[in-house]
Amino acid sequence: MSASSPEFEEKVESYTELEEPPHYKVLLHNDNYTTMDFVVLVLETVFNKPPAEATHIMLNVHKKGIGVCGIYTSEVAETKVAMVHELARERSYPLKCSMELV
């Protein structure tokens, strides 16, 4: 048999380039009613932030009007936004959380 025989030809698989899914920033918005302690609690429980980082993000929300909680795929971001709204609703806070395409 020769080396050019079809039986021995190396099969080359074609791979399609996989695109990375879009990512979203999850944002907390300042209001005049939600307590700073509650915002820190949300950041620690929903976003798994350590206390120092949660406090830093909370201060950004308080001073700048908005703070980035993290960057996630769309499904994870949507879930985190819903969790924040549910926790805020349970405690009668008007805390707003949103997501923005990175």
N, C-alpha and C positions, 0 to 999 in steps of 0.2 A: 504494500500500500504506500501511496505517496503522501507526503506531508500536506498536500493541497486537497486531499480527499475531503468531501463534505462531512463525512462522519467525524473527522477530527478537527474540523474548523472550530475555533473558539467562538462560543456564543457570546455576543456582547449584548447585555441588557441595557435598554435605554431607561434612564431615570428622568422623571419630570422634576423640575425644580419646585420644591415646596416653599410656599410663602409663609412667613411667620404671621400669625394672626395679629390683627390690630390691637394696640394697647390703649388703655384709657386711664387718665388721672382721675382719682376719686377726690373730690373737694368738699370741705366743710365751709359753710358760709356763716358769718357773724350775724347775730341778732341781739336785741336788747333784753332778752328774757332767759335764754338758756344759760345755766350756771357754768362757770369755768370747770368746776369739779365734775359736772356731768360730761362735758366735752372730753376731759382727760379720761374718764371712765370709758367712754365710747372708743376712744383711740386705743386704750389698753385692751379692751375686750373684743371689739370687732376687728381691729387692725393689728392686734398683737404687738403693740408698741411698748417698749419698756417705759417706766415712769418718766425718766428724764426727756426722752424723745417725745412722748405724749404731751408733756408740759410745753416743750418748745413749739410743737405744732399748734397747740391751743393758743399760745401767745401770738403766733402768726395770725391765727383766725381773729383773735381779739384786736390786734393792732392794725393789721392790713386788710381785714374784712374777709379774708379767705385763706385757707391752708390746704396743702396737698397731703393727703393721708397715705397715698401709695399709688402705684401703677400696676394695673392688672389687665388680664384679657377681659373681653366684654362680659362674659357670663359671670366671672368672679366679681367684676366691678358692679354689675347690676345687683348681684346678691348682697354685696356690702352696703350699697345705697339703700336697699330695701330693709336691711337689718337696722341701719341707723335710724331710718324713718319709723320703724316699728318701736324701737326703744324710746325714741323721743315722744311718740304718740302715747305710749304707756305711761309716761311721766308728765304728760301735758306740756311738753316743750315744743316750740316751733322750729327746732333745729332743721336747717336745710342742708341736704347733701346732694351732690350732683356728680356726673362723670363727663369727662371731656376727652375727645380723641387726642392722643399725643402726636 
